[in-house]
Amino acid sequence: MNEPKRRAARHSMTGTGLYIALFLGLTALAVAGYWMLLPSPADKTPTPVSEPPVTTPIAAAPIAPEPPEVKPEEPAEPVQSAVEVTLPEPKPEPAEPITPVAPRLIVSPLSGETVAAFSMNELSYSETLADWRTHDGIDIKADAGTQVLAACSGTVRSVFDDDLMGTTVVIAHDGGYETIYSNLQSVPTVAPEQYVSAGQVIGAVGETSLAEASMVPHLHFSVTKDGESVDPQEFLRS
């Protein structure tokens, strides 16, 4: 080989070698830097992984109602001390006595024909006295000795002998009524102040009445209310 070629070859090899050497150097530096950057075994402690924080849901705060309007209190009235007052106990009023009232029973003093009616507004002729006069009761025909009954319960007010009407019994009843039984036998079976019941025997038919002596035996029965003569038939029907 001639010299120029050898020179060219050396020159070529010399340039190539330079590049190779430079590449290797850089590679060595890169490897050294990589190993330097790697962590040491002491530094290989595992890094704890932090858990994500637990998020507590935030509840919506309740909406508080608006407070009521507070009015200023009025000053209280002063409390007066109570005074104990002792009231007298009421005295019970005396109760009025209650008198039981028996049912009112009215019966006919005897059974028989009415031979003379009640007549206070018109005059009737009396055969015995031969004149015209009023008649304050009724005359009930019956045989002498026929029992006469109390027409209603009551108290015997009087027993007496009348100059014209003969033996007479008067019985007082409630309501201001009185019943009068005349022309009885001379000895009645009741006495004054005696209480009798309706239908109780008080005497018997007699012939003691001078004013009605001309008539057949009978009972002269009359009734008054508060002292005034009333029709006996109406009383018996009441």
BAFI-3210 file (N, C-alpha, C; in Angstrom, 3 decimals, decimal comma, padded with zeros to 6 digits):
// residues 238
n [1|2|3|4|5|6|7|8|9|10|11|12|13|14|15|16|17|18|19|20|21|22|23|24|25|26|27|28|29|30|31|32|33|34|35|36|37|38|39|40|41|42|43|44|45|46|47|48|49|50|51|52|53|54|55|56|57|58|59|60|61|62|63|64|65|66|67|68|69|70|71|72|73|74|75|76|77|78|79|80|81|82|83|84|85|86|87|88|89|90|91|92|93|94|95|96|97|98|99|100|101|102|103|104|105|106|107|108|109|110|111|112|113|114|115|116|117|118|119|120|121|122|123|124|125|126|127|128|129|130|131|132|133|134|135|136|137|138|139|140|141|142|143|144|145|146|147|148|149|150|151|152|153|154|155|156|157|158|159|160|161|162|163|164|165|166|167|168|169|170|171|172|173|174|175|176|177|178|179|180|181|182|183|184|185|186|187|188|189|190|191|192|193|194|195|196|197|198|199|200|201|202|203|204|205|206|207|208|209|210|211|212|213|214|215|216|217|218|219|220|221|222|223|224|225|226|227|228|229|230|231|232|233|234|235|236|237|238]
n.u [000,875|000,447|001,709|000,087|-002,445|-002,187|-002,009|-004,438|-006,000|-005,185|-005,915|-008,640|-009,258|-008,307|-010,134|-012,553|-012,124|-011,961|-014,532|-015,819|-014,636|-015,536|-018,320|-018,456|-017,536|-019,510|-021,611|-020,731|-020,829|-023,559|-024,567|-023,404|-024,593|-027,247|-027,186|-026,528|-028,756|-030,637|-032,508|-031,122|-030,773|-031,526|-033,230|-035,473|-037,867|-041,229|-043,518|-046,148|-049,483|-051,756|-055,068|-058,007|-059,583|-062,443|-065,474|-067,921|-071,357|-072,935|-075,601|-078,496|-078,971|-081,619|-084,267|-084,804|-087,807|-089,090|-088,700|-091,452|-093,112|-092,289|-094,161|-094,001|-094,435|-097,221|-097,186|-097,823|-100,765|-100,817|-100,971|-103,555|-103,835|-105,682|-108,639|-110,004|-113,317|-115,894|-118,901|-122,202|-123,877|-126,653|-129,861|-131,902|-135,105|-138,152|-139,871|-143,019|-145,699|-146,878|-149,982|-151,596|-153,860|-156,782|-158,273|-161,130|-164,242|-167,546|-170,773|-174,198|-176,441|-178,531|-180,532|-183,218|-186,390|-186,517|-188,554|-188,942|-187,489|-184,430|-184,776|-184,089|-184,371|-186,943|-190,242|-191,795|-194,711|-195,651|-197,260|-197,581|-197,112|-198,689|-197,994|-195,980|-192,652|-189,002|-186,838|-184,224|-182,860|-182,918|-185,557|-185,464|-187,182|-187,833|-188,202|-189,074|-186,463|-184,605|-181,173|-178,947|-176,286|-172,998|-172,268|-169,771|-166,323|-165,433|-165,684|-167,839|-169,702|-171,861|-174,654|-178,031|-181,441|-183,680|-186,265|-188,078|-187,017|-186,372|-184,435|-181,050|-177,956|-174,789|-172,093|-168,752|-166,692|-163,764|-162,733|-164,633|-167,161|-170,303|-172,436|-175,859|-178,083|-181,365|-184,520|-184,068|-184,000|-184,386|-182,106|-179,057|-176,206|-173,718|-171,369|-170,605|-167,471|-166,535|-164,794|-165,788|-166,126|-166,654|-169,745|-170,172|-172,393|-174,543|-176,967|-180,574|-183,542|-186,168|-189,155|-189,229|-189,391|-191,252|-191,950|-192,217|-194,023|-196,379|-195,642|-194,463|-192,388|-189,054|-185,699|-184,328|-182,014|-179,363|-176,913|-174,132|-171,817|-169,185|-171,047|-173,181|-176,131|-176,148|-176,971|-177,758|-177,743|-175,857|-173,572|-173,429|-172,861|-170,316]
n.v [-001,180|002,186|005,147|007,419|006,165|004,747|006,749|007,965|005,861|005,689|008,124|007,928|005,812|006,930|009,086|007,702|006,154|008,074|008,994|006,708|006,369|008,664|008,150|005,894|006,962|008,792|007,036|005,603|007,611|008,108|005,667|005,649|007,877|007,011|004,918|006,309|007,777|005,835|004,620|003,817|000,594|001,036|003,015|001,866|001,545|000,831|003,203|004,406|004,091|006,530|006,564|007,694|010,553|010,195|011,300|012,949|013,104|016,183|017,175|018,976|021,944|022,392|024,647|027,077|028,161|031,448|033,337|033,989|037,090|038,882|040,327|043,058|042,359|043,294|045,147|043,255|043,291|044,312|041,753|041,263|040,503|037,709|037,802|035,939|035,073|034,199|032,795|032,783|029,742|028,746|028,536|025,741|025,845|025,238|022,388|022,193|020,374|017,521|016,621|013,702|013,174|011,546|009,565|011,017|009,855|009,522|008,667|007,659|008,562|006,822|004,361|005,102|006,554|009,902|012,171|014,839|017,615|019,605|023,063|026,181|028,483|028,599|028,601|026,055|024,150|023,399|020,791|020,094|022,443|024,100|026,215|028,238|027,695|027,681|024,863|023,363|021,000|017,505|015,073|011,761|008,877|006,283|003,382|003,619|003,257|002,425|002,169|004,962|006,374|007,865|010,314|011,076|010,937|012,397|014,681|014,504|017,230|018,199|016,972|017,102|018,083|019,445|021,929|021,957|020,203|017,905|015,167|015,659|015,276|016,678|016,697|017,602|018,227|018,075|020,911|022,769|021,771|020,626|018,076|017,459|015,608|014,945|014,355|011,969|008,955|009,292|008,638|008,810|007,032|008,116|010,553|013,977|015,345|012,962|010,954|009,897|007,493|007,383|005,979|004,900|003,891|006,202|006,594|006,148|006,153|008,200|009,604|012,261|014,877|017,776|019,627|018,158|016,219|015,270|013,880|010,837|008,400|009,405|010,553|013,658|015,257|017,471|019,825|021,990|024,515|026,265|027,498|028,093|026,918|024,091|022,085|018,868|016,698|017,359|017,368|014,661|013,614|014,524]
n.w [000,000|-000,751|000,508|000,755|000,893|003,199|005,022|004,696|005,619|008,284|009,150|008,849|010,649|012,938|013,370|013,600|015,816|017,693|017,890|018,796|021,260|022,511|022,603|024,185|026,528|027,169|027,499|029,698|031,605|031,636|032,628|035,132|036,248|036,305|038,114|040,296|040,738|041,437|044,319|047,507|049,206|051,846|051,636|050,656|052,135|052,416|051,386|053,327|052,340|052,265|053,366|051,758|053,092|055,215|054,321|056,024|055,632|055,478|057,262|056,469|058,117|060,475|059,934|062,098|063,727|063,638|066,536|068,796|069,116|071,865|074,269|076,417|079,814|081,790|084,763|087,648|089,655|092,997|095,402|097,581|100,954|102,031|103,883|106,340|106,612|108,652|108,043|109,279|109,929|107,998|109,413|109,481|108,019|109,657|108,712|107,172|108,521|106,841|105,897|105,250|102,597|102,251|099,656|098,163|098,831|097,968|098,878|098,536|101,107|101,647|099,898|097,809|096,771|095,589|097,026|097,342|095,898|095,722|096,251|096,122|094,735|093,879|095,275|097,144|097,951|101,240|102,673|105,286|106,769|105,399|103,648|101,417|100,740|100,656|099,852|101,298|100,830|099,885|099,961|100,803|100,300|102,617|104,682|108,141|110,430|108,645|107,898|107,962|106,143|106,348|104,020|103,180|104,220|107,360|110,166|112,905|113,561|115,058|117,052|117,405|118,445|116,340|116,279|114,131|112,181|113,467|114,943|114,295|112,520|111,935|109,747|109,179|106,355|104,217|102,200|102,879|102,995|104,394|105,530|106,206|108,123|108,655|110,462|111,760|113,783|117,319|118,732|117,593|116,181|116,446|117,841|118,789|117,521|116,649|114,330|111,140|108,513|104,932|104,134|106,607|109,223|110,673|111,904|111,889|109,823|110,911|112,472|113,354|112,496|112,642|110,710|108,424|108,897|107,761|105,581|103,937|105,678|105,681|104,747|105,384|103,569|103,349|102,017|102,565|101,478|102,617|104,262|102,595|101,013|098,864|095,966|096,887|095,120|093,176|094,763|095,454|092,991|092,482]
ca.u [000,000|001,243|001,695|-001,130|-003,559|-002,055|-002,338|-005,908|-006,590|-004,950|-006,745|-010,007|-009,354|-008,141|-011,433|-013,588|-011,820|-012,284|-015,993|-016,158|-014,199|-016,452|-019,596|-018,315|-017,430|-020,857|-022,426|-020,311|-021,366|-025,007|-024,831|-023,034|-025,636|-028,479|-027,050|-026,526|-030,134|-031,429|-032,498|-030,354|-031,658|-032,070|-034,341|-036,556|-038,989|-042,484|-044,211|-047,569|-050,479|-052,795|-056,441|-058,714|-060,372|-063,878|-066,281|-069,232|-072,336|-073,384|-077,059|-078,953|-079,354|-083,053|-084,570|-085,478|-088,877|-088,825|-089,214|-092,631|-092,891|-092,445|-094,684|-093,589|-095,449|-097,727|-096,872|-098,879|-101,384|-100,383|-101,850|-104,008|-103,923|-107,048|-109,158|-110,923|-114,600|-116,727|-120,310|-123,059|-124,563|-128,104|-130,699|-132,929|-136,470|-138,976|-140,710|-144,439|-146,201|-147,660|-151,150|-152,051|-155,250|-157,359|-159,109|-162,467|-165,271|-168,884|-171,809|-175,555|-176,735|-179,395|-181,151|-184,667|-186,962|-186,508|-189,949|-188,943|-186,212|-183,779|-185,403|-183,770|-184,733|-188,389|-190,979|-192,585|-195,794|-195,526|-198,578|-197,623|-197,192|-199,689|-197,473|-194,956|-191,312|-187,888|-186,463|-182,756|-182,280|-183,768|-186,191|-185,319|-188,156|-187,317|-188,949|-188,509|-185,480|-183,576|-179,878|-178,462|-174,819|-172,272|-172,043|-168,336|-165,566|-165,342|-165,814|-169,172|-169,625|-172,907|-175,816|-179,007|-182,848|-184,204|-187,694|-188,857|-186,473|-186,191|-183,058|-180,179|-176,491|-174,032|-170,705|-167,887|-165,781|-162,761|-163,228|-165,690|-168,481|-170,976|-173,645|-176,823|-179,007|-182,473|-185,641|-183,516|-184,479|-183,930|-180,787|-178,101|-175,117|-172,440|-171,311|-169,779|-166,017|-166,196|-164,436|-166,531|-165,715|-167,751|-170,489|-170,358|-173,750|-174,597|-178,287|-181,633|-184,677|-187,179|-190,325|-189,079|-189,522|-192,606|-192,217|-192,503|-194,713|-197,435|-195,027|-194,086|-191,076|-188,002|-184,507|-184,094|-180,550|-178,966|-175,458|-173,685|-170,397|-168,849|-172,257|-174,223|-176,782|-175,890|-177,812|-177,150|-177,541|-174,562|-172,520|-173,326|-172,277|-168,946]
ca.v [000,000|003,374|006,017|008,235|005,357|004,442|007,956|008,132|004,845|006,061|009,269|007,450|005,046|007,842|009,802|006,762|005,758|009,200|008,992|005,547|006,640|009,670|007,500|005,039|007,825|009,317|005,916|005,308|008,671|007,939|004,529|006,046|008,792|006,257|004,190|007,275|008,219|004,770|004,677|002,796|-000,393|001,573|003,929|001,130|001,332|001,145|004,436|004,080|004,689|007,208|006,347|008,975|010,971|009,867|012,538|012,813|013,979|017,304|017,306|020,365|022,498|022,743|026,082|027,396|029,144|032,759|033,430|034,860|038,440|038,939|041,609|043,357|042,018|044,391|044,941|042,561|044,052|043,820|040,746|041,633|039,375|037,254|037,901|034,833|035,529|033,079|033,084|031,978|028,649|029,013|027,680|025,078|026,262|024,096|021,838|022,153|018,989|017,088|015,838|012,879|013,375|010,292|009,731|011,453|008,897|010,035|007,661|008,115|008,198|005,630|004,123|005,304|007,525|011,291|012,626|016,309|018,036|020,816|024,233|027,411|029,616|028,578|028,186|024,816|024,153|022,444|020,327|020,082|023,815|024,783|027,474|028,114|027,964|027,033|023,531|023,416|019,678|016,528|014,091|010,421|007,983|005,035|002,917|003,999|002,292|002,176|002,759|006,138|006,316|009,115|010,451|011,278|010,905|013,696|014,718|014,899|018,545|018,340|016,090|017,882|017,966|020,699|022,050|021,660|019,111|016,718|014,766|016,037|015,061|017,514|016,203|018,537|017,565|018,981|021,768|023,648|021,132|020,000|017,326|017,508|014,475|015,279|013,421|010,683|008,457|010,181|008,246|008,476|006,116|008,849|011,644|015,088|015,181|011,611|010,853|008,834|007,218|007,345|004,722|004,434|004,114|007,280|006,599|005,472|007,007|008,307|010,440|013,301|016,207|018,337|020,363|017,233|015,087|014,751|013,124|009,455|008,361|009,778|011,257|014,987|015,346|018,760|020,045|023,390|024,756|027,558|028,062|028,301|025,668|023,624|020,959|017,590|015,790|017,717|016,900|013,202|013,286|015,053]
ca.w [000,000|-000,852|001,691|000,860|001,327|004,610|005,767|004,676|006,461|009,685|009,452|008,969|011,861|014,074|013,559|014,038|017,201|018,583|018,110|019,617|022,630|023,075|022,845|025,347|027,725|027,507|027,992|031,061|032,485|031,775|033,520|036,486|036,764|036,567|039,382|041,388|040,978|042,042|045,795|048,197|049,880|053,102|051,322|050,009|053,070|051,688|051,790|053,651|051,454|053,084|052,893|051,509|054,277|055,196|054,269|056,712|054,973|056,308|057,200|056,359|059,418|060,502|059,962|063,363|063,543|064,202|067,916|068,888|069,630|073,319|074,711|077,800|080,802|082,586|086,190|088,366|090,720|094,311|095,973|098,901|101,864|102,213|105,240|106,579|107,149|109,076|107,830|110,159|109,252|107,899|110,232|108,652|108,285|110,080|107,638|107,490|108,588|105,679|106,300|104,119|102,196|101,775|098,461|098,526|098,419|098,271|098,674|098,881|102,507|101,592|098,587|097,854|095,850|096,031|096,996|097,339|095,330|096,228|095,627|096,851|093,884|093,693|096,461|097,041|098,937|102,331|103,107|106,749|107,278|104,567|103,117|100,379|101,285|099,942|100,369|101,228|100,646|099,188|100,847|100,230|100,920|103,172|105,846|109,432|110,913|107,610|108,285|107,224|106,037|106,128|102,581|102,928|105,473|108,010|111,621|113,354|114,189|116,098|117,079|118,170|118,069|115,793|116,534|112,923|111,367|114,288|115,297|113,170|112,626|110,992|109,566|108,445|105,415|103,655|101,134|103,353|102,870|105,521|105,191|107,303|108,075|109,573|110,590|112,190|115,067|118,386|119,280|116,532|116,570|116,472|118,815|118,312|117,445|116,197|112,907|110,461|107,142|103,968|104,193|107,985|109,738|111,659|112,528|111,136|109,437|111,963|112,208|114,365|111,899|112,688|109,480|107,329|109,544|106,902|104,476|104,238|106,315|104,723|105,259|104,820|103,392|102,781|101,930|102,478|101,203|103,227|104,847|101,595|100,593|097,497|095,595|097,319|093,989|092,569|095,688|095,341|091,674|092,368]
c.u [000,886|000,971|000,466|-002,319|-003,490|-002,398|-003,837|-006,559|-006,409|-005,843|-008,173|-010,224|-009,243|-009,418|-012,505|-013,380|-012,165|-013,779|-016,431|-015,824|-015,134|-017,801|-019,547|-018,239|-018,788|-021,753|-022,078|-020,854|-022,870|-025,352|-024,526|-024,094|-026,924|-028,400|-027,026|-027,954|-030,985|-031,367|-031,733|-031,312|-032,264|-033,278|-035,528|-037,692|-040,289|-043,171|-045,674|-048,512|-051,582|-054,158|-057,117|-059,546|-061,856|-064,665|-067,637|-070,230|-072,861|-074,885|-077,434|-079,442|-080,828|-083,244|-085,368|-086,584|-088,523|-089,418|-090,409|-092,276|-093,201|-092,916|-094,242|-094,726|-095,866|-097,419|-098,058|-099,429|-100,941|-101,416|-102,218|-104,135|-105,377|-107,444|-110,199|-112,174|-115,431|-118,186|-121,153|-123,785|-126,059|-128,887|-131,766|-134,323|-137,307|-139,902|-142,161|-144,926|-147,099|-148,788|-151,622|-153,535|-155,776|-158,182|-160,542|-163,493|-166,618|-169,900|-173,160|-175,868|-177,700|-179,994|-182,661|-185,088|-186,896|-187,929|-190,048|-187,549|-185,689|-184,397|-185,129|-184,134|-186,245|-189,056|-191,762|-193,593|-195,559|-196,929|-198,697|-197,840|-198,201|-199,210|-196,433|-193,599|-190,249|-187,589|-184,947|-182,109|-183,156|-184,335|-186,165|-186,235|-187,501|-188,162|-188,256|-187,594|-184,425|-182,276|-179,510|-176,941|-174,226|-171,927|-170,569|-167,622|-165,456|-165,492|-167,204|-169,054|-170,666|-173,991|-176,850|-180,419|-183,341|-185,727|-188,527|-188,362|-186,170|-184,718|-182,154|-178,710|-175,831|-172,592|-169,939|-166,893|-164,739|-163,383|-164,356|-167,085|-168,974|-172,205|-174,544|-177,875|-180,100|-183,595|-185,134|-184,240|-183,789|-182,566|-179,867|-176,985|-173,752|-172,546|-170,447|-168,283|-165,592|-165,888|-165,179|-165,993|-166,929|-168,413|-170,682|-171,768|-173,711|-175,955|-179,285|-182,757|-185,717|-188,384|-190,341|-189,276|-190,976|-192,946|-192,590|-193,236|-195,782|-196,899|-194,756|-192,734|-189,963|-186,806|-184,443|-182,571|-180,224|-177,446|-175,197|-172,198|-170,090|-170,107|-173,392|-174,796|-176,459|-176,781|-177,143|-176,899|-176,201|-173,415|-172,335|-172,707|-170,823|-167,911]
c.v [001,194|004,257|006,853|007,434|005,008|005,618|008,162|007,147|005,171|007,210|008,855|006,709|005,932|008,587|008,896|006,365|006,841|009,219|007,841|005,803|007,640|009,047|006,651|005,852|008,351|008,228|005,596|006,351|008,499|006,807|004,902|006,972|008,054|005,547|005,136|007,728|007,126|004,865|003,520|001,813|000,132|002,457|003,224|000,778|001,716|002,361|004,105|004,854|005,283|006,988|007,680|009,331|010,651|011,158|012,278|013,724|015,029|017,447|018,768|020,845|022,867|024,239|026,373|028,406|030,468|032,851|034,362|036,201|038,479|040,329|041,870|043,076|043,258|044,141|044,317|043,439|043,491|042,874|041,162|040,385|039,020|037,326|036,806|035,352|034,295|033,472|032,229|030,909|028,944|028,025|027,031|025,538|025,049|023,655|021,802|020,705|018,684|016,189|015,011|013,087|012,072|010,547|010,068|010,487|009,443|008,955|008,278|007,677|007,024|005,524|004,308|006,360|008,925|011,842|014,144|016,761|019,302|022,013|025,456|028,643|029,692|028,079|026,921|024,789|023,051|022,072|020,357|021,477|024,641|026,166|027,167|028,511|027,258|025,696|023,380|022,057|018,808|015,571|012,733|009,472|006,696|004,651|003,386|002,883|001,938|002,904|003,913|006,136|007,711|009,205|010,593|011,240|012,314|013,554|015,213|016,232|018,717|017,280|016,805|017,601|019,334|020,740|021,669|020,393|017,862|016,432|014,934|015,743|015,905|016,998|017,209|017,744|018,577|019,801|022,675|023,059|020,639|019,269|017,270|016,418|014,743|014,252|012,014|010,206|009,238|009,834|007,862|007,575|006,799|009,974|012,759|014,784|013,787|011,643|009,671|008,685|007,231|005,980|004,193|004,789|005,191|007,327|005,844|006,454|006,981|009,107|011,578|014,701|016,664|019,040|019,453|015,994|014,489|013,906|011,692|009,464|008,604|010,368|012,612|015,198|016,661|018,914|021,545|023,418|026,172|028,273|028,291|026,963|025,354|022,419|019,645|016,636|016,084|017,263|015,410|012,786|013,721|013,987]
c.w [000,000|000,315|001,772|001,328|002,784|005,465|005,838|005,585|007,906|010,091|009,654|010,265|013,064|014,337|014,075|015,480|018,184|018,901|019,002|021,068|023,297|023,420|024,077|026,629|028,166|028,066|029,424|032,015|032,704|032,744|034,943|037,081|037,098|037,885|040,575|041,736|041,584|043,552|046,344|048,860|051,170|052,867|050,709|050,980|052,378|052,283|052,097|052,746|052,328|052,462|052,681|052,741|054,082|055,286|054,912|056,036|055,944|056,133|057,156|057,719|059,402|060,620|061,210|063,099|064,197|065,597|067,954|069,504|071,121|073,693|076,140|078,760|081,572|084,046|086,904|089,480|092,064|094,894|097,387|099,758|102,101|103,676|105,414|107,267|107,469|108,955|108,764|109,362|109,194|108,735|109,357|109,050|108,677|108,958|108,087|107,523|107,397|106,173|105,111|103,862|101,621|100,517|098,870|097,935|098,870|097,917|099,016|100,315|102,630|100,198|098,728|096,858|096,445|095,885|097,060|096,912|096,007|095,500|096,497|096,028|093,647|094,986|096,175|098,199|099,974|102,817|104,637|107,298|106,495|104,130|102,027|100,973|100,428|100,600|100,182|101,030|099,787|100,228|100,157|101,014|101,403|104,370|107,122|109,935|109,877|107,980|107,352|107,292|105,888|104,647|102,236|104,275|106,050|109,515|111,992|114,110|115,293|115,924|117,958|117,665|117,620|115,976|115,326|112,224|112,183|114,585|114,066|113,518|111,538|110,954|108,707|107,589|104,919|102,529|101,562|103,267|104,237|104,999|106,433|107,096|109,131|109,479|110,923|113,438|116,179|118,953|118,116|117,071|116,593|117,489|118,247|118,456|117,010|114,714|112,311|109,047|106,232|104,019|105,592|108,471|110,822|112,383|111,665|110,860|110,555|111,492|113,226|113,813|111,941|111,379|108,346|107,859|108,662|105,753|104,922|104,948|105,280|105,482|104,583|104,799|102,713|102,873|101,869|102,140|101,653|103,726|103,874|101,146|099,138|097,246|096,024|096,168|093,294|093,460|095,556|094,021|091,554|092,707]
res [m|n|e|p|k|r|r|a|a|r|h|s|m|t|g|t|g|l|y|i|a|l|f|l|g|l|t|a|l|a|v|a|g|y|w|m|l|l|p|s|p|a|d|k|t|p|t|p|v|s|e|p|p|v|t|t|p|i|a|a|a|p|i|a|p|e|p|p|e|v|k|p|e|e|p|a|e|p|v|q|s|a|v|e|v|t|l|p|e|p|k|p|e|p|a|e|p|i|t|p|v|a|p|r|l|i|v|s|p|l|s|g|e|t|v|a|a|f|s|m|n|e|l|s|y|s|e|t|l|a|d|w|r|t|h|d|g|i|d|i|k|a|d|a|g|t|q|v|l|a|a|c|s|g|t|v|r|s|v|f|d|d|d|l|m|g|t|t|v|v|i|a|h|d|g|g|y|e|t|i|y|s|n|l|q|s|v|p|t|v|a|p|e|q|y|v|s|a|g|q|v|i|g|a|v|g|e|t|s|l|a|e|a|s|m|v|p|h|l|h|f|s|v|t|k|d|g|e|s|v|d|p|q|e|f|l|r|s]
***
